[in-house]
Amino acid sequence: MIKPVILWTDVLIFMLTAVVVMFIFYARSKPHIRAPWRRVFTGKVAAASVVVLLAFVLVGLLDSLHYRLPLAANGDSDEVHYAGEVLSALDTLVGPLRTQVEKTYSAPFATQLFAKETIEQSDGSKLRDYPRLIYGGRHLGDAVDGRPGDILQRSLLAMVETLLAATLMLLLMAYWLARRHQQPLGVTARNILRDRFTIPWRTILLMLSLLLLLLFLAINIAAAYHVLGTDKVGQDVFYLTLKSIRTGLVIGTLTTLIMLPFAIFMGIVAGYARGWIDDVVQYVYTTLNSIPGVLLIAAAILMLQVFIANHSDYFETTVERADIRLLFLCIILGITSWTGLCRLLRGESLKLREAEYIQAAVSFGVAHRKIISRHILPNVMHVVLITVVLDFSGLVLAEAVLSYVGVGVDPTMNSWGNMINGARLEMAREPVVWWSLLAAFLFMFILVLAANLFSDAVRDAFDPRTRDR
């Protein structure tokens, strides 16, 4: 039996997922909440962005199901011992990507190492040449000239599989919409292809098909070649990039959860109460803004490293040590990033406090707590939502910068920042090892771009000024 490993960030990720699912069911029953969200998903760009973000979230959730495998029995003892390596459901699904480790660097789709080595021949002579990879293109044998044709054949197979899967998705989508709108199945399918629905189902279908094409390409090609090359110790760069998705999502989401209570409570209270309470809140966030964030994060991470070194018995595996550092980094980022939203909420609360309906509530003796919860908070939620979505991409980029300067996540944890930090020395090699930097940049760019496009749609739908215009 495998031994489940529950990390702190795993618990928080699945709690956040449960809260989002419950909010979706709650919003469906509230027309005033459902209406702006429906406006969000009527845009083609927003719909495509959501599909991309959900793909990243799915990978992150699979990488958050951790476990340890049992070791082989030793002797007659019935006691079960478990391996020190912590795996995830994603590791099980990718299979060969994790286990097929080469000697050192190899370029994307290569069948030989990137640097020449001295190879001893069967007759005892020595030759300076590029050694053959252990796993990359192994199925080709010595016929490495057949690599382009093999890659083309596998790509065509992936396209055929994508076409079949897209047809199946179209039929399932048409069946569901046909039952919902009481239409014939054929008419509904044509309406999807002609984009005649309010929600752009054709755009969603096309984006899902593109993701399926990438998935089938990875299944057919990545098992036989290192599609993004290998790093210094021979690990597959594509695998490392997939494993880094969870770190980016954790930094972007958990930091927001930590930041929201500070920002919402202190911002609304400062704007509504005014007086000395407002002065204290302004003093706190002005003082915090005066401290360089990188120095504060560096000091906190160094203190945590000392604590981990002095209490190593608290953590069974290196993954648990890396996870507690990641959680602590989220806490520090949350403490240092709530001031911007707090300032916005203070300004909105100052304006709403003078509204006639709130003045009337005060005159009738309604408790301040009820005024804040029933009138102030609902009317500033659009600011909270817009800021949260906009800050997500900034936090993902912040992790890369902090890891680059050495105060980010643990070096043993897979992250785009650590990949970029490692590529700093690779770019100085001759010849240049460029694929690690390109892979981290490409995945980070897609995630941040999708988040920014989605945030634009949320802002247009929830901001009363842009909505009215």
C-alpha positions in Angstrom: 0.0 0.0 0.0 1.2 3.5 -0.8 1.5 6.0 2.0 -0.3 9.3 1.3 1.7 12.4 2.0 -0.3 15.5 2.8 1.6 18.8 2.5 0.4 22.1 3.9 0.1 23.6 0.4 -1.8 20.5 -0.8 -4.4 21.1 1.9 -4.7 24.8 1.1 -4.9 24.1 -2.7 -7.8 21.7 -2.4 -9.6 23.9 0.2 -9.3 26.7 -2.3 -10.7 24.5 -5.1 -13.6 23.5 -2.9 -14.4 27.1 -2.1 -14.3 28.0 -5.9 -16.7 25.1 -6.7 -19.1 26.1 -3.9 -19.0 29.7 -5.1 -19.9 28.5 -8.6 -23.0 26.7 -7.4 -23.9 29.7 -5.2 -23.5 32.2 -8.0 -25.7 30.1 -10.3 -28.6 30.7 -7.9 -28.1 34.4 -7.6 -29.0 36.4 -10.8 -27.1 39.5 -9.7 -23.9 37.5 -9.4 -24.5 35.3 -12.4 -25.2 38.2 -14.8 -21.7 39.8 -14.7 -20.0 36.4 -14.9 -22.0 35.5 -17.9 -20.8 38.7 -19.5 -17.2 37.5 -18.8 -17.7 34.3 -20.7 -19.5 35.8 -23.7 -16.1 37.1 -24.9 -14.1 34.8 -27.1 -10.7 35.8 -25.6 -12.0 35.3 -22.1 -13.4 31.9 -22.9 -10.1 30.7 -24.5 -8.2 32.1 -21.5 -10.3 30.2 -19.1 -9.7 26.9 -21.0 -5.9 27.5 -20.8 -6.1 28.4 -17.1 -8.1 25.3 -16.3 -5.5 23.2 -18.1 -2.8 24.6 -15.9 -5.0 24.1 -12.8 -5.6 20.5 -13.7 -1.8 19.8 -13.9 -1.4 21.6 -10.6 -4.0 19.5 -8.9 -2.6 16.3 -10.2 0.8 17.4 -8.9 -0.7 18.0 -5.5 -1.7 14.4 -4.8 1.4 13.1 -3.1 2.4 9.7 -1.9 5.4 7.4 -1.0 5.9 4.0 -2.4 6.6 1.0 -0.1 10.1 -0.5 -0.2 10.7 -4.2 -0.8 10.4 -6.4 2.3 13.7 -7.1 4.0 13.9 -10.4 5.9 11.0 -11.8 7.9 9.9 -8.5 9.4 6.3 -7.4 8.7 7.1 -3.8 9.2 6.6 -1.7 6.0 9.2 0.9 5.1 8.6 3.6 2.6 10.8 5.2 0.1 12.2 8.7 0.9 11.1 10.0 -2.5 7.7 11.7 -2.6 5.8 11.2 -5.8 2.6 12.7 -7.2 -0.2 11.6 -9.5 1.4 13.7 -12.2 4.6 11.6 -11.9 2.6 8.5 -12.4 0.9 9.8 -15.5 4.0 11.1 -17.2 5.8 7.9 -16.5 8.9 7.7 -18.7 9.5 11.5 -18.5 10.6 11.2 -14.9 12.6 8.0 -15.1 14.4 8.4 -18.5 17.4 10.4 -17.3 20.4 10.9 -19.6 24.0 11.6 -18.7 23.9 15.4 -19.2 22.7 18.0 -21.7 21.0 17.1 -24.9 19.1 19.3 -27.4 15.4 19.0 -28.1 14.6 16.0 -30.2 18.2 15.0 -30.2 19.6 11.4 -30.3 23.1 12.4 -29.1 24.5 14.3 -26.2 25.1 18.0 -26.7 28.9 18.0 -26.1 31.6 15.7 -27.5 33.2 13.1 -25.3 36.0 10.6 -25.8 34.4 7.3 -26.8 36.3 4.0 -26.7 35.7 1.8 -29.7 35.4 -2.0 -29.7 38.9 -2.3 -31.1 40.4 -0.3 -28.3 40.8 3.0 -30.2 39.4 6.2 -28.9 37.2 8.6 -30.8 36.1 12.1 -30.0 32.4 12.3 -30.9 28.9 12.9 -29.6 27.8 9.9 -27.5 24.4 8.3 -28.2 21.6 9.0 -25.8 20.4 6.2 -23.6 16.6 6.9 -24.1 16.3 9.7 -26.7 15.4 7.9 -30.0 16.3 4.5 -28.5 13.6 2.8 -30.7 15.5 3.9 -33.8 18.5 1.9 -33.0 21.5 2.9 -35.1 19.2 4.3 -37.8 19.2 7.9 -36.5 18.7 9.2 -40.0 15.0 8.1 -39.8 14.3 10.6 -36.9 12.5 13.2 -39.1 10.2 10.7 -40.7 9.5 9.1 -37.3 8.6 12.4 -35.7 6.4 13.3 -38.7 4.6 9.9 -38.4 4.0 10.4 -34.7 2.8 14.0 -35.3 0.3 12.8 -38.0 -1.0 10.1 -35.6 -1.5 12.8 -32.9 -3.5 14.9 -35.4 -5.7 12.0 -36.3 -6.3 11.3 -32.6 -7.1 15.0 -32.0 -9.6 15.0 -34.9 -11.4 12.0 -33.4 -11.4 13.5 -29.9 -12.6 16.9 -31.2 -15.4 15.2 -33.1 -16.5 13.3 -29.9 -16.3 16.6 -27.9 -18.5 18.3 -30.5 -21.1 15.6 -30.3 -21.1 15.6 -26.5 -21.3 19.5 -26.4 -24.1 19.4 -29.0 -26.0 16.7 -27.1 -25.9 18.7 -23.9 -26.9 22.0 -25.5 -29.6 20.3 -27.6 -31.2 19.0 -24.4 -30.8 22.4 -22.7 -32.3 24.4 -25.6 -34.8 21.8 -26.8 -33.3 21.6 -30.3 -32.4 18.8 -32.7 -28.9 17.5 -32.3 -27.9 18.3 -35.9 -29.1 21.9 -35.7 -27.3 22.4 -32.4 -24.0 21.1 -33.8 -24.3 23.5 -36.8 -25.0 26.4 -34.5 -21.9 25.6 -32.5 -19.7 25.4 -35.7 -21.3 28.7 -37.0 -20.9 30.4 -33.5 -24.5 31.3 -33.1 -24.7 30.9 -29.3 -24.2 33.7 -26.8 -21.4 31.8 -25.2 -18.6 31.1 -27.8 -18.8 27.4 -27.7 -16.9 27.2 -31.0 -13.9 29.1 -29.5 -14.0 26.8 -26.5 -14.1 23.7 -28.8 -11.2 25.0 -30.8 -9.1 25.8 -27.8 -9.8 22.3 -26.3 -8.8 20.8 -29.6 -5.6 22.7 -29.6 -4.8 21.5 -26.0 -5.7 17.9 -27.0 -3.3 18.2 -30.0 -0.5 19.2 -27.6 -1.5 16.4 -25.3 -1.4 13.7 -28.0 1.8 15.1 -29.4 3.4 14.8 -25.9 2.0 11.3 -25.5 3.3 10.1 -28.9 6.6 12.0 -29.1 7.7 12.8 -25.5 7.9 9.1 -24.7 10.4 8.5 -27.5 12.3 11.8 -27.5 13.2 14.6 -25.1 11.0 17.3 -26.8 12.6 20.1 -24.8 16.0 18.6 -24.3 17.6 17.6 -21.0 19.4 19.7 -18.3 22.9 19.4 -16.7 22.1 16.2 -14.9 20.1 14.6 -17.8 16.6 15.3 -16.5 13.9 15.9 -19.1 13.2 19.7 -19.3 9.6 19.1 -20.4 9.0 17.1 -17.2 10.6 19.8 -15.1 8.5 22.5 -16.7 5.3 20.6 -16.0 6.3 20.1 -12.4 6.9 23.9 -12.1 3.3 24.7 -12.9 2.2 23.8 -9.3 4.7 26.1 -7.8 3.5 29.0 -9.9 -0.1 28.4 -9.1 0.6 28.1 -5.4 2.4 31.4 -5.3 -0.3 33.1 -7.3 -3.3 31.8 -5.4 -2.3 31.1 -1.8 -0.5 34.5 -1.5 -3.8 36.1 -2.6 -5.7 34.2 0.1 -3.3 35.4 2.8 -3.4 39.0 1.5 -7.2 39.4 1.2 -8.2 39.4 4.9 -5.7 42.1 5.7 -6.6 44.3 2.8 -10.4 43.9 3.0 -10.7 44.4 6.8 -8.2 47.2 7.2 -9.2 49.0 4.0 -12.9 49.1 4.7 -12.6 49.9 8.4 -10.2 52.7 7.7 -12.4 54.3 5.1 -15.7 53.8 7.0 -14.5 54.7 10.5 -12.1 57.5 9.6 -10.5 59.4 12.4 -7.7 57.9 14.4 -8.4 54.4 13.0 -7.8 55.7 9.5 -4.6 57.3 10.6 -3.3 54.1 12.2 -4.1 52.0 9.1 -2.4 54.6 6.8 0.6 54.6 9.1 0.9 50.8 9.0 0.7 50.4 5.2 2.9 53.5 4.6 5.6 52.1 6.9 5.3 48.6 5.3 5.6 50.1 1.8 8.8 52.0 2.9 10.6 48.7 3.6 12.1 47.1 0.5 10.1 44.0 -0.1 13.1 41.9 -1.3 15.0 42.6 1.9 12.1 41.6 4.1 11.5 38.4 2.2 15.2 37.6 2.3 15.4 38.1 6.0 12.3 35.9 6.6 13.6 33.1 4.3 17.0 33.1 6.0 15.3 32.8 9.5 13.2 29.9 8.2 16.3 28.2 6.9 18.0 28.4 10.3 14.8 27.0 11.9 14.7 24.1 9.5 18.4 23.4 10.0 18.0 23.3 13.8 14.8 21.2 13.7 15.4 18.8 10.9 13.6 16.0 12.7 10.3 17.9 12.1 10.5 17.1 8.4 10.7 13.5 7.2 11.5 14.3 3.5 13.2 17.1 1.5 9.8 17.7 -0.2 8.3 18.6 3.2 11.1 21.0 3.9 10.7 22.6 0.5 7.0 22.8 1.0 7.2 24.6 4.3 9.5 27.1 2.7 7.1 27.6 -0.2 4.2 28.2 2.3 6.3 30.6 4.3 7.2 32.5 1.1 3.5 32.8 0.3 2.9 34.2 3.8 5.6 36.8 3.4 4.5 37.8 -0.1 0.9 38.1 1.3 2.0 40.3 4.2 4.0 42.6 1.9 1.4 42.8 -1.0 -1.9 43.7 0.8 -1.2 47.4 1.0 -2.2 48.3 -2.6 -5.6 46.7 -2.4 -6.0 48.2 1.1 -5.5 51.7 -0.2 -8.0 51.1 -3.0 -10.7 49.8 -0.6 -10.1 52.7 1.8 -10.8 55.2 -1.0 -13.9 53.3 -2.1 -15.2 53.1 1.4 -14.7 56.8 2.0 -16.8 57.5 -1.1 -19.5 54.9 -0.2 -19.7 56.2 3.4 -21.2 59.5 2.1 -23.9 57.7 0.0 -27.5 58.6 0.9 -28.6 55.0 1.6 -25.7 54.5 4.0 -26.4 57.8 5.7 -30.0 56.8 6.1 -29.0 53.4 7.6 -26.8 55.3 10.1 -29.7 57.6 11.0 -32.0 54.7 11.6 -29.5 53.3 14.1 -28.4 50.2 12.1 -25.3 48.7 13.6 -22.0 49.6 11.9 -21.1 45.9 11.5 -24.3 45.3 9.5 -23.7 48.4 7.4 -20.2 47.2 6.5 -21.3 43.6 5.8 -24.5 44.5 3.8 -23.7 47.7 2.1 -20.0 48.5 2.0 -18.5 45.0 1.3 -20.8 44.0 -1.6 -20.2 47.3 -3.3 -16.4 47.0 -3.2 -16.2 43.3 -4.2 -15.7 44.3 -7.9 -12.5 46.1 -6.8 -11.4 43.1 -4.8 -12.1 40.7 -7.7 -10.4 42.8 -10.3 -7.3 43.3 -8.1 -7.0 39.7 -7.2 -7.1 38.5 -10.9 -4.6 41.2 -11.9 -2.2 40.4 -9.0 -2.1 36.7 -9.9 0.2 37.2 -12.9 2.4 39.6 -10.9 2.9 37.1 -8.2 3.8 34.3 -10.7 6.5 36.6 -12.1 7.6 37.6 -8.6 8.4 34.0 -7.8 10.7 33.8 -10.8 12.5 37.0 -9.8 12.9 35.9 -6.2 14.2 32.5 -7.1 16.6 34.1 -9.6 18.2 36.2 -6.8 18.2 33.2 -4.4 15.5 34.1 -1.9 12.6 32.3 -3.6 11.5 28.7 -3.3 13.8 25.9 -2.2 16.4 25.0 -4.8 15.3 21.4 -4.7 11.7 22.4 -5.7 10.8 22.6 -9.3 9.9 26.1 -10.4 10.3 28.4 -13.3 12.4 30.7 -11.3 14.9 27.9 -10.4 15.0 26.9 -14.1 15.8 30.5 -15.1 18.4 30.8 -12.3 20.0 27.6 -13.6 19.9 28.8 -17.2 22.0 31.8 -16.1 25.2 29.7 -16.3 24.0 27.7 -19.2 23.7 30.8 -21.4 27.4 31.5 -20.8 28.4 28.1 -22.2 29.9 27.5 -25.6 27.8 26.3 -27.3 24.8 27.9 -25.6 22.3 25.7 -23.8 19.1 27.7 -24.5 16.2 25.3 -24.2 15.8 25.4 -20.3 15.3 29.1 -20.4 13.0 28.9 -23.4 10.8 26.2 -21.8 10.4 28.2 -18.5 9.8 31.4 -20.4 7.2 29.8 -22.8 5.1 28.2 -20.0 5.3 31.2 -17.8 4.4 33.5 -20.7 1.3 31.4 -21.6 0.1 31.3 -18.0 0.6 35.0 -17.4 -0.9 36.0 -20.7 -4.0 33.9 -20.1 -4.4 35.4 -16.6 -4.0 38.9 -18.0 -6.5 38.4 -20.8 -9.0 36.9 -18.3 -8.5 39.7 -15.9 -9.3 42.3 -18.6 -12.6 40.5 -19.2 -13.4 40.4 -15.5 -12.6 44.1 -15.2 -14.8 45.0 -18.1 -17.7 42.9 -16.7 -17.5 44.0 -13.1 -16.3 47.6 -13.2 -19.4 49.7 -13.3 -17.7 52.5 -15.3 -16.4 50.2 -18.1 -19.6 48.2 -18.1 -21.8 51.3 -18.6 -19.5 52.6 -21.3 
